[in-house]
Amino acid sequence: MKHMKLIGVFVAGLSLATLSGLALGAQPTAVTVGSAGVIRYLEKGQPPVVIHLTVEQAQSMRAAHGAHGKGGGSSTTSNLIYNGGTGGIGVETAPKIYLVFWGSQWTNNDPSGEASLLESFLTAVGGSSWLNTVTQYCQGLPSGTIFCNGAGTPVGNQAYMFAASWYDNGSAAPTKPTQSQIAAEAVRAAQYFGNTGSGSNDTTQYVIATANGYNSSGFGKQYCAYHSYTTSNYGDIAYTNLPYITDAGSSCGANFNGLGPDAGITIVEGHEAAETMTDQFPSTGWLDSSGSEIGDKCAWISSGQGASADVTFPDGATYPVQSLWSNAFNGGSGGCVLSY
């Protein structure tokens, strides 16, 4: 199974019993893997997901490990490391983002205007100095690489990476969709958009957005969103489970850092998009030694270096975003940055 590649990353944080269970293919439900608390198995038979911690979880972990500790906080002692990829694919070299509004529940049911904000944000994000941080990470180099130094093939940050959106509203989505149901919707989206040929999903991600009041179990308590992948006849498919973010209130970013009631919408989706670009098939892309990705290490920082803020994109519009981890920052020691 492809997701077994993550074991090498987390050996130091796992017990012998846990390792034995993973080696046998056992996948306990809702068990955290690794000290960071962001790599989890949610459903038996499914690959691991990488969750976006809630504000309370991230800040609690940061407090427990110090202002620059591990576990979802900024860590100046642990840069991101390349883990070899899946079939040679570890990052998105020319990202394409497809946005799916899943289910008839979206009809006349968008009180926060999340659909239009997501479309505007994703249309504008490509080519921004904020997203440019991802371009220092690459694929095509050996596992254990920390700095690409111009070698390999880097993550792309081209304009117009937002490919299309789709209101899949011919029927209702499940009331509380499971991981396998969300994965199946991502495959359905690949088929709808015609991404069915060989290699057509090698640098592509699908954002599966659920409607107000119809989110997965655990949203707002255990996570704000998550990303993962699924196998299909169209190749491996990377996807994000994006709940209706304002349903979680302040736990997922409403009024975070005074950025407004809708701040969490773009903070969370920006986090997931950047993480999928740098770790397309979790967890074989870029992670630190505790299992945190480019967004996890800088999630919900409220003050000081790397604090979430409004950032102006190339189209002149301003969006709330969190910082992303840069291995190159601070002379190669790493840190959370809002531009690169």
C-alpha positions as CSV (number, residue, x, y, z in Angstrom):
1,M,0.0,0.0,0.0
2,K,1.4,3.4,-1.0
3,H,0.6,5.1,2.3
4,M,3.0,2.8,4.1
5,K,5.8,5.1,3.0
6,L,4.9,7.4,5.9
7,I,6.3,4.9,8.4
8,G,9.9,6.0,7.8
9,V,9.1,9.6,8.7
10,F,7.4,8.8,12.0
11,V,9.4,5.9,13.5
12,A,10.7,8.0,16.3
13,G,7.3,9.0,17.5
14,L,5.6,5.6,17.3
15,S,5.5,2.7,19.7
16,L,6.5,-0.8,18.6
17,A,2.8,-1.9,18.9
18,T,1.7,0.9,16.6
19,L,4.3,0.1,14.1
20,S,3.4,-3.6,14.2
21,G,-0.3,-2.7,13.6
22,L,0.6,-0.5,10.6
23,A,2.9,-3.2,9.1
24,L,0.0,-5.6,9.2
25,G,-2.3,-3.1,7.5
26,A,-4.4,-2.4,10.5
27,Q,-5.9,1.1,10.4
28,P,-7.6,2.0,13.6
29,T,-10.3,4.7,13.2
30,A,-9.5,8.2,14.5
31,V,-6.0,7.4,15.8
32,T,-3.4,10.0,15.6
33,V,-0.1,8.9,14.0
34,G,3.0,10.9,14.9
35,S,3.6,13.5,17.5
36,A,2.4,16.4,15.4
37,G,-1.2,15.3,15.7
38,V,-1.9,16.1,12.0
39,I,-1.5,12.7,10.3
40,R,-4.5,10.5,11.0
41,Y,-6.3,7.4,9.8
42,L,-10.0,8.3,9.8
43,E,-11.5,5.3,8.0
44,K,-10.3,1.7,7.6
45,G,-9.1,1.0,4.1
46,Q,-8.4,4.6,3.3
47,P,-5.0,6.4,3.1
48,P,-4.1,8.7,5.9
49,V,-5.4,12.3,5.9
50,V,-3.5,15.4,7.0
51,I,-5.8,17.5,9.1
52,H,-5.8,21.3,9.6
53,L,-6.0,21.7,13.4
54,T,-8.6,24.0,14.9
55,V,-7.4,27.3,16.5
56,E,-7.7,25.9,20.0
57,Q,-5.8,22.7,19.1
58,A,-2.9,24.5,17.3
59,Q,-2.5,27.1,20.0
60,S,-2.6,24.5,22.8
61,M,0.1,22.4,21.1
62,R,2.2,25.5,20.5
63,A,1.9,26.5,24.2
64,A,2.8,22.9,25.3
65,H,5.9,22.9,23.2
66,G,6.9,26.5,23.5
67,A,6.4,29.4,21.1
68,H,8.5,27.7,18.5
69,G,7.8,24.1,19.3
70,K,6.6,21.2,17.2
71,G,3.1,19.8,17.0
72,G,1.4,22.2,14.6
73,G,3.4,25.2,15.8
74,S,6.3,27.0,14.2
75,S,9.5,25.0,14.7
76,T,12.9,26.6,14.0
77,T,14.7,23.3,14.6
78,S,12.9,21.1,12.0
79,N,12.8,22.1,8.4
80,L,10.7,20.2,5.8
81,I,12.3,17.1,4.3
82,Y,11.5,15.4,1.0
83,N,10.2,11.8,1.4
84,G,10.6,10.5,-2.2
85,G,7.1,10.9,-3.5
86,T,4.6,8.3,-4.8
87,G,5.6,6.9,-8.1
88,G,8.1,9.8,-8.4
89,I,5.3,12.3,-7.7
90,G,5.8,14.3,-4.5
91,V,4.7,17.8,-5.5
92,E,2.5,19.6,-8.0
93,T,4.8,21.0,-10.6
94,A,2.0,22.9,-12.5
95,P,-0.9,23.0,-10.0
96,K,-4.4,22.8,-11.3
97,I,-7.2,23.3,-8.8
98,Y,-10.8,22.2,-9.4
99,L,-13.5,23.3,-7.0
100,V,-16.6,21.2,-6.4
101,F,-19.7,22.4,-4.6
102,W,-21.1,19.0,-3.6
103,G,-24.8,18.4,-3.2
104,S,-28.2,20.0,-3.8
105,Q,-27.8,21.4,-0.3
106,W,-25.9,24.3,-1.8
107,T,-29.1,25.6,-3.5
108,N,-30.1,28.8,-1.8
109,N,-27.9,27.8,1.2
110,D,-24.8,29.9,1.3
111,P,-25.3,32.5,4.1
112,S,-21.6,33.5,4.3
113,G,-21.1,33.7,0.5
114,E,-18.4,31.0,0.7
115,A,-18.8,29.9,-2.9
116,S,-18.0,33.2,-4.5
117,L,-15.2,34.0,-2.0
118,L,-13.5,30.6,-2.7
119,E,-13.8,31.1,-6.5
120,S,-12.3,34.6,-6.2
121,F,-9.5,33.5,-3.9
122,L,-8.5,30.5,-6.1
123,T,-8.7,32.6,-9.2
124,A,-6.2,35.2,-7.7
125,V,-3.8,33.0,-5.8
126,G,-1.6,31.8,-8.7
127,G,1.5,33.9,-9.1
128,S,1.1,35.6,-5.7
129,S,4.2,36.3,-3.6
130,W,2.4,34.5,-0.7
131,L,2.1,31.2,-2.6
132,N,5.6,31.6,-4.0
133,T,7.0,30.0,-0.9
134,V,6.0,26.6,-2.3
135,T,8.4,27.0,-5.2
136,Q,11.5,26.2,-3.1
137,Y,10.2,22.6,-2.8
138,C,10.6,20.1,-5.6
139,Q,10.5,16.5,-6.7
140,G,13.0,14.3,-8.5
141,L,15.6,14.4,-5.8
142,P,16.5,11.7,-3.2
143,S,14.5,11.2,0.0
144,G,16.1,13.2,2.8
145,T,16.6,16.3,0.6
146,I,16.1,19.6,2.6
147,F,17.2,22.2,0.0
148,C,16.6,21.8,-3.7
149,N,19.1,24.5,-4.7
150,G,17.8,24.7,-8.2
151,A,17.8,20.9,-8.8
152,G,14.8,18.7,-9.4
153,T,11.5,20.0,-10.6
154,P,9.9,22.7,-8.3
155,V,6.3,23.2,-7.3
156,G,4.7,25.6,-9.7
157,N,3.1,29.0,-9.0
158,Q,1.7,30.0,-12.3
159,A,-1.2,32.4,-12.8
160,Y,-4.6,30.9,-13.6
161,M,-4.0,27.6,-11.7
162,F,-7.7,27.6,-10.8
163,A,-9.1,25.4,-13.6
164,A,-12.9,25.3,-13.0
165,S,-15.7,24.9,-10.5
166,W,-18.7,22.6,-10.6
167,Y,-22.0,22.6,-8.8
168,D,-22.7,18.9,-8.5
169,N,-26.3,19.5,-7.3
170,G,-28.3,16.9,-9.1
171,S,-28.8,15.1,-5.8
172,A,-28.1,15.6,-2.1
173,A,-24.7,14.9,-0.7
174,P,-24.6,12.7,2.4
175,T,-25.5,14.6,5.6
176,K,-22.1,13.8,7.2
177,P,-19.9,12.5,4.4
178,T,-17.2,10.0,5.2
179,Q,-13.7,10.0,3.8
180,S,-14.5,7.3,1.3
181,Q,-17.5,9.2,0.1
182,I,-15.5,12.4,-0.3
183,A,-12.8,10.4,-2.2
184,A,-15.5,9.0,-4.5
185,E,-16.8,12.5,-5.2
186,A,-13.2,13.5,-6.2
187,V,-13.1,10.7,-8.6
188,R,-16.5,11.7,-10.0
189,A,-15.1,15.2,-10.4
190,A,-12.1,14.0,-12.3
191,Q,-14.5,12.2,-14.7
192,Y,-16.7,15.3,-15.0
193,F,-13.8,17.5,-15.9
194,G,-12.4,15.0,-18.4
195,N,-9.2,14.3,-16.4
196,T,-9.3,10.6,-17.2
197,G,-6.2,10.1,-19.3
198,S,-2.8,8.9,-18.2
199,G,-1.0,11.5,-16.1
200,S,-4.0,13.9,-16.2
201,N,-4.1,14.0,-12.3
202,D,-0.4,14.1,-11.7
203,T,-0.4,17.8,-10.8
204,T,-4.1,18.3,-10.0
205,Q,-6.2,18.7,-6.8
206,Y,-9.9,18.6,-6.3
207,V,-11.5,20.7,-3.5
208,I,-14.7,19.1,-2.3
209,A,-16.7,21.8,-0.6
210,T,-19.7,20.8,1.5
211,A,-22.7,23.0,2.2
212,N,-23.8,24.9,5.3
213,G,-24.8,22.4,7.9
214,Y,-23.7,19.3,6.0
215,N,-20.1,18.7,7.1
216,S,-18.1,15.7,8.0
217,S,-18.1,14.4,11.6
218,G,-15.3,16.0,13.6
219,F,-15.4,19.3,11.8
220,G,-14.8,22.2,14.1
221,K,-13.8,19.9,17.0
222,Q,-11.1,17.7,15.5
223,Y,-10.2,19.6,12.4
224,C,-11.1,22.5,10.1
225,A,-10.3,20.6,6.9
226,Y,-8.1,17.8,5.6
227,H,-6.4,16.6,2.5
228,S,-5.6,13.1,1.2
229,Y,-5.7,11.1,-2.0
230,T,-7.5,8.1,-3.5
231,T,-6.6,5.5,-6.1
232,S,-8.8,5.3,-9.3
233,N,-8.8,4.2,-12.9
234,Y,-7.6,7.7,-13.6
235,G,-4.5,7.5,-11.5
236,D,-4.0,8.7,-7.9
237,I,-6.3,11.7,-7.2
238,A,-5.4,14.3,-4.6
239,Y,-8.4,16.0,-2.9
240,T,-9.3,18.3,0.0
241,N,-12.3,17.9,2.3
242,L,-13.4,21.5,2.7
243,P,-16.4,21.9,5.1
244,Y,-18.5,25.1,5.3
245,I,-15.9,26.9,7.3
246,T,-18.0,29.6,9.0
247,D,-20.1,26.8,10.5
248,A,-17.3,26.3,13.0
249,G,-17.1,30.0,14.0
250,S,-13.9,31.1,15.8
251,S,-12.6,27.5,16.0
252,C,-11.8,27.7,12.3
253,G,-10.9,31.3,11.9
254,A,-13.9,33.6,12.3
255,N,-12.4,37.0,13.3
256,F,-9.0,35.5,13.8
257,N,-6.5,38.2,14.4
258,G,-9.3,40.7,13.7
259,L,-9.4,39.7,10.0
260,G,-13.1,39.5,9.8
261,P,-15.9,36.9,10.2
262,D,-15.0,35.2,6.9
263,A,-11.2,35.1,7.5
264,G,-11.2,31.3,8.0
265,I,-12.5,30.6,4.6
266,T,-9.4,31.7,2.7
267,I,-7.0,30.9,5.6
268,V,-8.1,27.2,5.6
269,E,-8.4,26.7,1.9
270,G,-5.0,28.5,1.3
271,H,-3.5,26.1,3.9
272,E,-4.9,23.0,2.2
273,A,-4.0,24.1,-1.3
274,A,-0.3,24.8,-0.4
275,E,0.0,21.5,1.5
276,T,-1.4,19.5,-1.4
277,M,1.0,21.2,-3.7
278,T,4.0,20.3,-1.5
279,D,2.7,16.9,-0.3
280,Q,0.3,15.7,-3.0
281,F,0.0,12.1,-1.9
282,P,0.4,12.2,1.9
283,S,2.8,11.7,3.3
284,T,5.4,11.2,0.7
285,G,6.2,14.8,-0.2
286,W,7.6,17.5,2.1
287,L,7.1,17.2,5.9
288,D,9.2,17.9,9.0
289,S,10.5,15.1,11.3
290,S,7.3,15.2,13.4
291,G,4.9,15.0,10.4
292,S,3.9,18.6,10.0
293,E,3.5,20.1,6.5
294,I,4.2,23.5,5.1
295,G,0.9,24.9,6.6
296,D,0.7,23.0,9.8
297,K,3.9,24.5,11.1
298,C,2.5,28.0,10.8
299,A,-1.2,27.4,11.6
300,W,-3.1,30.0,13.6
301,I,-0.1,32.1,14.6
302,S,-1.7,35.3,16.1
303,S,1.3,37.5,16.7
304,G,5.0,38.0,15.9
305,Q,6.8,36.5,12.9
306,G,4.4,34.6,10.6
307,A,1.2,35.8,12.1
308,S,-1.9,35.5,9.9
309,A,-2.6,38.7,8.0
310,D,-4.4,40.3,5.0
311,V,-2.2,39.9,1.9
312,T,-2.7,41.6,-1.5
313,F,-2.7,39.3,-4.5
314,P,-1.8,40.1,-8.1
315,D,-5.4,41.1,-9.0
316,G,-5.2,43.8,-6.4
317,A,-7.7,42.1,-4.0
318,T,-6.7,41.4,-0.4
319,Y,-7.3,38.1,1.3
320,P,-6.6,36.8,4.8
321,V,-4.0,34.0,4.8
322,Q,-1.7,32.3,7.2
323,S,2.0,32.1,6.7
324,L,3.8,29.1,5.2
325,W,7.0,27.4,6.3
326,S,10.1,28.4,4.4
327,N,13.2,26.2,4.8
328,A,15.2,29.1,3.3
329,F,14.2,31.7,5.8
330,N,16.6,32.9,8.5
331,G,19.7,31.7,6.7
332,G,18.4,28.2,6.2
333,S,17.1,27.7,9.7
334,G,13.6,28.1,8.5
335,G,10.5,30.0,9.6
336,C,7.0,31.1,8.8
337,V,6.7,33.7,6.1
338,L,3.9,35.6,4.2
339,S,6.0,36.0,1.0
340,Y,9.0,34.5,-0.7
